[in-house]
């Protein structure tokens, strides 16, 4: 069951969106007796783990596989059951919702409209926040954009990237999440919407550096501990970022973004840590997390990664203490013989048959080769 997020309105000079995951009263230092009988203050250390996953897709074969003819409903529990312990273990889990919930008739590529139960499966897996600013957010036009927002609001799932109107965007964006004594501000924007124009009064966050700069300034006014950008960018199926993405990443860091976790290409792209010697532990840049779940089966599209970041906060100073990626493989019924699609951590041999293992092995070899050549100070996640 998804960790409950309680919305609150901050009374500030600038009214800003806030998702509060807990009592956020500041903790004071503890007074303890020293060896010489005097009292000394021991700083309180808060900790926070954030997990980000890639593209949540729904092609028509996935929709058909999730349908239960005996109940007349769709069930996505099996899709996420093997990653649920990992997702749920994070204090804050985020993913890219790359479909709409435009209602029936349900559709796959090229204009996605997923069953409402898909959102239930994602929530059940432990995801807390979903990004909607991507190239498929207008697939069901105005009805799909607005109904997706309504469904997420009804389920109390914080989201960012698309809005019914400018007034709602002003109130809700950037998205501020409060968790474990941390204030995390999230940004999300997309390169395009597949040639579809947003219908008034709806708003989609596009990559517009003038607007993004204003949004970052607004984010800084929210007294954040972390500003994380989640751009939807890049060239599909390219294993390397293009120059515009590299330039935009450099610009975002200069503007004050702490970490960048991108997506869209449907394949993994390189990851790096910058400024490793900085007191905050450095800045992470992930160009693309690839597919989390989909029906794509061409080379390098059969899996993706989750990135986990562990932070501490002592005396108001935040530091990145641990981080890394976890590779995942999406098993398809055509290969596994199972009824449904399943996201499987690549280490789980016992969950795969020979066909799955062969595809998984090819994917892992390719990604290891990519990361060995192009990653900078960024390896697999290891528990400290």
C-alpha positions in Angstrom: 0.0 0.0 0.0 1.4 3.4 -1.0 2.9 5.4 1.8 0.2 8.0 2.5 0.9 11.6 1.4 -1.0 14.4 3.1 -1.4 17.6 1.1 -0.9 20.8 3.1 -0.8 24.5 2.2 2.2 26.4 3.4 1.6 29.9 4.7 4.4 31.7 3.0 4.8 35.0 1.2 4.6 32.8 -1.9 1.9 30.1 -1.8 3.5 26.9 -3.0 2.4 23.3 -3.5 3.3 20.9 -0.7 3.0 17.2 -0.1 3.7 16.4 3.5 4.6 12.8 4.3 5.0 13.3 8.0 5.1 15.8 10.9 7.7 18.2 9.7 8.4 20.0 13.0 12.1 20.7 13.2 14.1 18.6 15.6 16.4 20.3 18.1 19.7 19.0 19.1 19.8 16.6 22.1 21.5 17.7 25.3 23.7 14.9 26.9 26.1 14.8 29.7 29.8 14.8 28.7 32.6 12.9 30.3 33.5 15.9 32.4 30.0 16.4 33.7 29.2 19.3 31.4 26.4 19.2 28.9 27.1 19.1 25.2 24.7 19.2 22.2 24.5 16.2 19.9 23.1 17.1 16.5 20.1 15.2 15.2 20.6 13.5 11.9 17.6 13.0 9.6 17.8 10.5 6.7 15.9 10.2 3.4 16.0 7.7 0.6 14.6 8.5 -2.9 14.1 6.0 -5.6 13.3 7.0 -9.2 12.2 4.5 -11.9 11.8 4.9 -15.7 8.9 4.8 -18.1 5.6 3.1 -17.1 4.2 2.1 -20.5 1.0 0.3 -21.5 1.0 -1.3 -25.0 -2.1 -3.2 -26.1 -0.6 -6.6 -25.4 0.0 -5.5 -21.8 -3.6 -4.3 -21.4 -4.8 -7.6 -22.8 -2.6 -9.6 -20.5 -3.8 -7.7 -17.4 -7.5 -8.5 -18.2 -9.2 -11.1 -16.0 -12.2 -12.5 -17.9 -13.6 -14.0 -14.8 -13.9 -10.7 -13.0 -14.1 -8.4 -16.0 -11.4 -6.2 -14.5 -7.7 -5.6 -15.0 -5.1 -6.6 -12.4 -1.5 -5.4 -12.5 -0.4 -6.8 -9.2 1.8 -9.4 -10.7 3.6 -6.8 -12.9 5.1 -5.1 -9.8 5.3 -7.8 -7.1 9.0 -8.6 -7.6 10.1 -4.9 -7.3 7.5 -3.9 -4.7 9.9 -4.6 -1.8 12.6 -2.4 -3.3 10.2 0.4 -4.2 8.3 0.4 -0.9 11.6 0.4 1.0 12.4 3.9 -0.3 11.0 6.9 1.7 10.0 8.5 -1.6 9.5 6.6 -4.9 8.9 8.4 -8.2 8.2 7.2 -11.7 7.2 8.5 -15.2 3.6 7.8 -16.0 3.9 7.7 -19.8 0.2 7.0 -20.6 -3.1 8.7 -20.1 -6.2 7.4 -18.4 -8.6 8.7 -21.0 -11.2 6.0 -20.3 -12.5 3.3 -22.7 -11.7 2.2 -25.3 -8.3 1.4 -24.0 -5.5 1.8 -26.4 -1.8 1.1 -26.8 0.7 2.7 -29.1 0.6 5.3 -30.6 -2.0 7.0 -28.5 -2.0 5.4 -25.0 -5.1 5.2 -22.9 -4.6 2.7 -20.0 -7.2 1.1 -17.7 -7.8 2.8 -14.4 -6.5 -0.3 -12.6 -3.0 0.5 -13.9 -2.8 3.3 -11.5 -3.9 1.0 -8.7 -1.1 -1.4 -9.6 1.5 1.4 -9.5 0.2 2.7 -6.2 0.3 -0.8 -4.8 3.9 -1.2 -5.8 4.8 1.7 -3.5 5.2 4.6 -5.8 4.5 8.0 -4.2 4.8 10.6 -6.9 4.2 10.4 -10.7 5.5 12.7 -13.5 3.0 13.3 -16.3 5.0 15.8 -18.4 6.0 13.6 -21.3 5.4 13.2 -25.1 2.3 11.0 -24.6 0.4 13.2 -22.1 -1.9 14.5 -24.8 -2.6 11.0 -26.4 -6.2 11.2 -25.3 -6.4 14.9 -25.9 -8.0 17.2 -23.4 -10.2 14.5 -21.9 -7.2 12.3 -21.2 -5.1 15.0 -19.7 -7.8 16.1 -17.3 -9.1 12.6 -16.5 -5.6 11.5 -15.7 -5.3 14.4 -13.2 -8.7 13.6 -11.7 -7.8 10.0 -11.2 -4.5 10.8 -9.5 -6.1 13.4 -7.3 -8.9 10.9 -6.4 -6.2 8.4 -5.3 -4.2 11.2 -3.6 -1.2 10.6 -5.8 0.9 13.7 -6.1 1.8 14.5 -9.7 3.6 17.1 -11.8 4.0 18.1 -15.4 0.5 18.7 -16.7 -2.3 20.9 -15.4 -6.0 21.7 -16.1 -5.3 25.4 -16.2 -2.7 28.0 -15.4 -4.2 28.7 -12.0 -3.7 25.1 -10.9 -0.2 25.1 -12.2 0.6 28.2 -10.2 -0.7 26.6 -7.0 0.8 23.2 -7.5 4.1 23.7 -9.3 6.9 23.2 -8.6 5.9 20.3 -6.4 7.1 20.4 -2.8 7.3 17.1 -1.0 8.0 17.0 2.8 9.4 13.8 4.1 11.5 12.9 7.2 12.4 16.5 7.9 13.4 17.1 4.3 11.9 19.6 1.8 12.2 18.2 -1.7 11.2 20.3 -4.7 10.5 18.4 -8.0 10.5 19.8 -11.6 9.3 18.0 -14.7 9.1 19.1 -18.3 9.0 17.5 -21.8 10.6 18.2 -25.2 7.3 17.8 -27.1 3.9 16.1 -27.2 4.1 14.2 -30.5 2.8 17.1 -32.6 -0.4 17.5 -30.6 -1.2 20.9 -29.3 -2.4 21.4 -25.8 -6.0 22.7 -25.7 -6.8 25.7 -23.6 -7.0 26.1 -20.7 -4.8 23.0 -20.1 -1.0 23.5 -19.5 1.9 21.2 -20.3 5.4 21.9 -19.0 7.6 22.1 -22.1 11.3 22.6 -22.2 11.4 26.4 -22.2 14.5 27.7 -20.4 12.8 31.1 -19.7 9.9 29.3 -18.0 12.2 26.8 -16.3 14.4 29.5 -14.9 11.4 31.2 -13.4 10.3 27.8 -11.9 13.7 27.2 -10.4 13.6 30.6 -8.8 10.2 29.8 -7.4 11.6 26.5 -6.2 14.4 28.3 -4.3 11.8 30.4 -2.5 10.3 27.2 -1.0 13.3 26.8 1.3 14.2 23.4 -0.3 16.8 20.9 0.9 16.9 19.4 -2.6 15.8 20.5 -6.1 15.4 17.5 -8.4 14.6 17.9 -12.1 13.0 15.1 -14.1 13.2 16.0 -17.8 11.6 14.1 -20.6 14.2 14.5 -23.3 16.6 12.8 -25.7 16.6 10.7 -28.9 14.6 7.5 -28.8 16.7 4.3 -28.8 20.0 6.2 -28.6 22.3 5.0 -25.9 24.1 8.3 -25.7 22.7 11.8 -24.9 22.8 14.4 -27.6 24.4 17.8 -27.3 21.2 19.8 -26.5 20.6 17.5 -23.5 24.1 17.9 -22.3 23.9 21.6 -22.6 20.5 21.7 -20.8 21.9 19.6 -18.0 24.8 22.0 -17.6 22.4 24.9 -17.5 20.1 23.3 -15.0 23.0 22.7 -12.6 24.1 26.3 -13.0 20.6 27.5 -12.2 20.7 25.6 -8.9 19.2 22.2 -9.6 20.8 19.5 -7.3 20.1 16.3 -9.3 18.8 15.5 -12.7 17.1 12.1 -13.5 15.9 12.0 -17.1 13.9 9.7 -19.4 12.2 9.2 -22.8 14.7 7.3 -25.0 13.3 3.9 -23.9 16.8 2.8 -23.4 19.3 3.4 -20.6 21.9 6.2 -21.1 25.0 7.1 -19.1 25.0 8.3 -15.5 27.5 10.5 -13.7 28.3 12.2 -10.4 29.7 15.7 -10.5 31.4 17.6 -7.8 32.2 14.6 -5.8 34.4 16.5 -3.3 31.6 19.0 -2.5 30.3 19.1 1.0 26.8 18.0 -0.2 28.3 14.8 -1.7 28.0 15.9 -5.3 25.3 16.2 -8.0 23.8 13.2 -9.9 23.0 13.2 -13.6 21.1 10.3 -15.2 20.2 11.0 -18.8 17.7 8.1 -19.2 16.4 5.4 -17.0 15.0 3.4 -19.9 11.8 1.3 -19.8 10.5 0.2 -16.5 7.6 -1.8 -18.0 6.6 -2.0 -21.6 6.0 -4.4 -24.5 9.1 -3.2 -26.4 11.5 -6.1 -27.2 14.2 -4.7 -29.5 17.8 -4.6 -28.3 18.3 -2.5 -25.1 14.6 -1.7 -24.7 13.7 -4.8 -22.6 14.7 -3.3 -19.3 15.8 -0.2 -17.5 17.0 0.9 -14.1 15.9 2.3 -10.8 18.2 4.9 -9.2 18.3 5.2 -5.4 19.8 8.1 -3.5 20.3 8.2 0.2 20.7 11.5 2.0 21.4 12.7 5.5 20.6 16.1 7.0 22.6 17.4 10.0 22.2 20.9 11.3 20.3 21.9 8.2 23.0 20.7 5.8 22.1 17.9 3.4 24.6 15.4 2.0 24.3 12.6 -0.5 25.7 9.6 1.4 25.0 6.7 -1.0 23.6 6.2 -4.5 23.5 3.8 -7.4 21.4 2.1 -10.0 19.6 -1.2 -10.0 19.0 -2.9 -13.4 15.5 -4.4 -14.1 14.3 -6.6 -16.9 10.7 -6.7 -18.2 9.6 -10.3 -18.8 6.9 -10.7 -21.5 4.4 -13.6 -21.6 5.6 -14.5 -25.1 8.9 -15.6 -23.5 8.1 -16.5 -19.9 4.9 -18.4 -20.5 3.4 -16.4 -17.6 0.0 -14.7 -17.8 1.3 -11.2 -17.2 4.3 -8.9 -17.8 6.7 -8.7 -14.8 9.4 -6.3 -13.8 12.3 -8.5 -12.5 15.5 -7.3 -10.8 18.2 -8.8 -13.1 19.7 -10.8 -10.2 16.6 -12.9 -9.7 17.5 -15.9 -11.8 14.9 -18.1 -10.0 12.2 -15.9 -11.5 13.2 -16.5 -15.1 13.1 -19.4 -17.5 15.9 -20.1 -20.1 14.3 -17.8 -22.7 14.1 -14.9 -20.2 17.6 -15.5 -19.0 19.0 -15.3 -22.5 17.4 -12.0 -23.2 18.3 -10.7 -19.8 21.9 -11.7 -20.2 22.2 -9.9 -23.5 20.6 -6.8 -22.0 22.9 -6.8 -19.0 26.0 -7.3 -21.1 25.1 -4.4 -23.3 24.3 -2.1 -20.4 27.5 -3.0 -18.5 29.5 -2.3 -21.6 27.8 1.1 -21.9 28.3 2.0 -18.3 31.9 0.8 -18.2 32.7 3.2 -21.1 30.6 6.2 -20.2 29.5 6.3 -16.6 31.4 8.7 -14.3 31.6 7.8 -10.7 28.3 6.0 -10.8 27.9 2.3 -10.2 25.3 -0.3 -8.9 23.6 0.5 -5.7 25.1 -1.1 -2.7 23.7 -1.0 0.9 26.2 0.5 3.2 
